[in-house]
Amino acid sequence: MTSIISARGLSKHFSGPGKTTVVAVDDLTMDIEPGTLTAFLGPNGAGKSTSLRMLTTLLEPTGGTARVCGYDVAEQPAQVRASIGYIGQKNGAGQYYRVRDELLSQGALYGLGRVERRRRVDELIDVLDLGEVAKRPTMKLSGGQRRRVDIALGLIPTPRLLFLDEPSTGLDPQSRAHLWEHILALRERYEMTLVLTTHYLDEADQFAERVMVVDHGRIIADDTAPRLKAELAGDRLTLTVTGDATGAVQVLRRAAEDSGTADAAVVTTPVPEGTRLVAAVNHGDRVLPGLLAALREGGSDVVAVELDRPTLDDVFLTLTGRSLREDRHDVPAPGEEVVDGAAAGPPASPTTSPTTSQTSGARS
Ligand SMILES: Nc1ncnc2c1ncn2[C@@H]1O[C@H](COP(=O)(O)OP(=O)(O)OP(=O)(O)O)[C@@H](O)[C@H]1O
């Protein structure tokens, strides 16, 4: 199948403080198949937005090449922009305009005729569940509703490929879940390819078919979430045993080694009932029955068992020695203002700017 995105050695360097260079993206090489949902997952400053901004032609790469929807991002930016949608991190709808009017203006900007424009806007209002707020000015909407208006703006020209930069950041869990329902429904309805960035481990885990883990500008892992978890982070098995735990430690260590885990160390902690033993094992569900039988045979008395499945955070921890959760802190990139709901007009023209709901000035 022909890739809808194909990047080779894409990189972006910025000038940092003094005479330093910030390598924001380093040698990004990947192919993305049409119809897939890919998530770039990584901590603040990992290079996720910069990657998206190069692929959407908002930033000129320092090196490397990329083709998006069959067009070269450097040589044919107008064609790339006409084929994609891009929803940036900031809210883009004009604060004082009513939602429906804002969407209609975007339709006019993209050259849709009056009838087609209305049809498209009404369809998006319906699909994105904006009917109740369609006559309200954007500034009177909740964060989740505004994000849905942003997405509607980005979808006016029916792009085949939609880029979303942190679509749900800052929303409460209920609004996030609601927004995701819409994103998934839109994907199905318009058969779009989606590429998004996120800090949320659960979102990448649950919704993306492919997770690209990014750290310090590089892709450090790229696979489905189940495979990343199975291959890079074992299950965590916790046993509580009474009496002398020496034999149980040996049995557990052997089981962990046999399961092929990268680190078969057993951590022991005294607890009121006896000793708690913790080890990483691969395929804990399959290991557990045999392990319990071996412990019983060896005379160990197991009083409690817990099996924790790995998360993508465990994957990140294995790869980097750091937790994504600890890395998370909301800081703006240099040169970026923190403006909640910053008003930004629609793109200057459909051929000079991508379908964006964000001010499209490059950061470089
Ligand atoms: N215009 C700029 N000038 C200098 N450095 C920049 C600029 N834009 C981004 N950077 C730096 O490039 C690196 C990658 O930034 P980027 O915004 O791509 O990260 P990110 O993974 O999207 O982070 P976040 O999750 O916070 O949005 C960071 O070190 C950032 O500070």
Ligand as a Chemical Component Dictionary entry (heavy atoms), coordinates in Angstrom:
data_LIG
# 
_chem_comp.id                   LIG 
_chem_comp.type                 NON-POLYMER 
_chem_comp.pdbx_formal_charge   0 
_chem_comp.three_letter_code    LIG 
# 
loop_
_chem_comp_atom.comp_id 
_chem_comp_atom.atom_id 
_chem_comp_atom.alt_atom_id 
_chem_comp_atom.type_symbol 
_chem_comp_atom.charge 
_chem_comp_atom.model_Cartn_x 
_chem_comp_atom.model_Cartn_y 
_chem_comp_atom.model_Cartn_z 
_chem_comp_atom.pdbx_ordinal 
LIG N1  N1  N 0 10.813 28.222 17.960 1  
LIG C1  C1  C 0 11.620 27.526 18.743 2  
LIG N2  N2  N 0 12.812 27.995 19.082 3  
LIG C2  C2  C 0 13.677 27.312 19.858 4  
LIG N3  N3  N 0 13.404 26.084 20.351 5  
LIG C3  C3  C 0 12.217 25.547 20.043 6  
LIG C4  C4  C 0 11.251 26.219 19.236 7  
LIG N4  N4  N 0 10.149 25.426 19.099 8  
LIG C5  C5  C 0 10.418 24.311 19.808 9  
LIG N5  N5  N 0 11.639 24.381 20.367 10 
LIG C6  C6  C 0 12.302 23.366 21.198 11 
LIG O1  O1  O 0 12.307 22.158 20.470 12 
LIG C7  C7  C 0 12.086 21.052 21.340 13 
LIG C8  C8  C 0 10.872 20.280 20.875 14 
LIG O2  O2  O 0 9.705  21.083 21.055 15 
LIG P1  P1  P 0 8.253  20.566 20.666 16 
LIG O3  O3  O 0 7.305  21.701 20.896 17 
LIG O4  O4  O 0 8.287  19.956 19.338 18 
LIG O5  O5  O 0 8.038  19.427 21.753 19 
LIG P2  P2  P 0 6.708  18.644 22.102 20 
LIG O6  O6  O 0 7.091  17.227 22.235 21 
LIG O7  O7  O 0 5.632  18.968 21.150 22 
LIG O8  O8  O 0 6.379  19.260 23.526 23 
LIG P3  P3  P 0 4.948  19.632 24.158 24 
LIG O9  O9  O 0 4.376  18.332 24.558 25 
LIG O10 O10 O 0 5.324  20.477 25.336 26 
LIG O11 O11 O 0 4.138  20.363 23.137 27 
LIG C9  C9  C 0 11.955 21.637 22.736 28 
LIG O12 O12 O 0 13.216 21.606 23.347 29 
LIG C10 C10 C 0 11.527 23.049 22.464 30 
LIG O13 O13 O 0 11.904 23.873 23.526 31 
# 
loop_
_chem_comp_bond.comp_id 
_chem_comp_bond.atom_id_1 
_chem_comp_bond.atom_id_2 
_chem_comp_bond.value_order 
_chem_comp_bond.pdbx_ordinal 
LIG N1  C1  SING 1  
LIG C1  N2  SING 2  
LIG C1  C4  DOUB 3  
LIG N2  C2  DOUB 4  
LIG C2  N3  SING 5  
LIG N3  C3  DOUB 6  
LIG C3  C4  SING 7  
LIG C3  N5  SING 8  
LIG C4  N4  SING 9  
LIG N4  C5  DOUB 10 
LIG C5  N5  SING 11 
LIG N5  C6  SING 12 
LIG C6  O1  SING 13 
LIG C6  C10 SING 14 
LIG O1  C7  SING 15 
LIG C7  C8  SING 16 
LIG C7  C9  SING 17 
LIG C8  O2  SING 18 
LIG O2  P1  SING 19 
LIG P1  O3  DOUB 20 
LIG P1  O4  SING 21 
LIG P1  O5  SING 22 
LIG O5  P2  SING 23 
LIG P2  O6  DOUB 24 
LIG P2  O7  SING 25 
LIG P2  O8  SING 26 
LIG O8  P3  SING 27 
LIG P3  O9  DOUB 28 
LIG P3  O10 SING 29 
LIG P3  O11 SING 30 
LIG C9  O12 SING 31 
LIG C9  C10 SING 32 
LIG C10 O13 SING 33 
# 
